[in-house]
């Protein structure tokens, strides 16, 4: 049996010193995240060595075999059951502070001091496991638990112990705890190593609870207790095991987010976390419905998290400008208070982005308050939506367009040199006709140069149009002398 055990341990050591994992570990095409095993239920079986620790502690070890099953509760926590069977070997010998008790229990024959003895044991325990790196190729873990231990010391079975129970097989509570490590060959198989200490509630694993022997002998013989005799501590034993772990009933969606482990592998998301980027949206919802990146809190980089866009503001998380108006969603919502779902928040005919370029208010239909929408001013009338009087002629754009019908974008509709306000409100001339009276002189020339009446073609009433009249403000003297120049004269 021992040669077989030695071969198993040598094989395990060889695996641990290998430079790389078997080729099966290269099956995963995307290596951008930790590896993980498949299967919530694991079954492990193997063998190892057991080391007794008690009054007769020495360097001898025995063989043991074990099987274990565990169930994964979460990414890091498992529960399990374990059964083991083995032998502990030790040299039975007296020590100075237990010699008197030893001689009572086993006699004082010198030839029987230092003889090899063993204890056969069987244990069944419940365990808790804490996986430290559950997604890596190499996963160390801590574990502990409690259970029952059945043990049969050789000296009880052979009746060589003076005080021995009627039934040589005894039982006690055992509390195992230790460190394990899994080396994954693939998603379904791993090499497992464990080292653990098993604390018992008895000092009789070796058939020698020295204080019990001392006290009972003192009671039976009436001899006082040896005050220098040591108290018996609880025995324990250590185990080092190797085995093969198999993952059963694969869970292809470990985190339950709706994406299979393979899909998460391709996306690069964490199969242990329903929300890889921590933006409060599940990986499935982001990749399937929102078309956002489940690895980034702000997929489009517009300053709003994917959650804010999808749930709070209902904008698109995969584009910076949901409505295509030229303004990023974050600016519309947080800075300008415009509607990130509508190109034209105020329905004035201008996209919000264009309004910001022009300096108009995207939330106000008529920025300058002249009665014309910003869109009509910019696109239809060519006026300035920031000025109620675009051409500065003294007449509001609305009045020019709808009342006077003059050009709101030009201060001088008829291009006669007089602005529309002067013509309409001061001079009373026609702002659409550069020569209101049709006398051949523009209204400007009559008012600013000749001083004639732009509404009367013959200012002085002498029968000559102002253009042809050399003295348009003085009537012709008809006396038969130069009566065709329009000027007064004397013979």
Buried (B, 14 or more C-beta within 10 A) or exposed (E): EEEEBEEBBEEBEEBEEEEEBEEEBEEBEEEEBBBBBBBBBBBBBBBBBBBBBBBBEBEBBBBBBBBBBBBBEEBBBBBBBBBBBBBBBBBBBBEEBBBBBBBBBBBEEEEEBEBEBBBBBBBBBEBBBEBEBBBBBBBBBEBBBBBEBBBBBBBBBEEBBBBBEEEBBBEBEBBBBBBBBBBBBBBBBBBBBBEBBBBBEBBBBBBBBBBBBBBBBBEEEEEEEBEEBBEBEBBBBBBBBBBEBBBEEBBEBBBEBBBBBBBBBEBBBBBBBBBBBEBBBBBBBBBEEBEBBBBBBBBBEBBBBBBBBBBEBEBBBBBBBBBEBBBBBBBBBEEBEBBBBBBBBBEBBBBBBBBBEBEBBBBBBBBBEBBBBBBBBBBEBEBBBBBBBBBEBBBBBBBBBEEBEBBBBBBBBBEBBBBBBBBBEEBEBBBBBBBBBEBEBBBBBBBEEBEBBBBBBBBBEBBBBBBBBEBBEBBBBEEEEBBEEBBBEEE
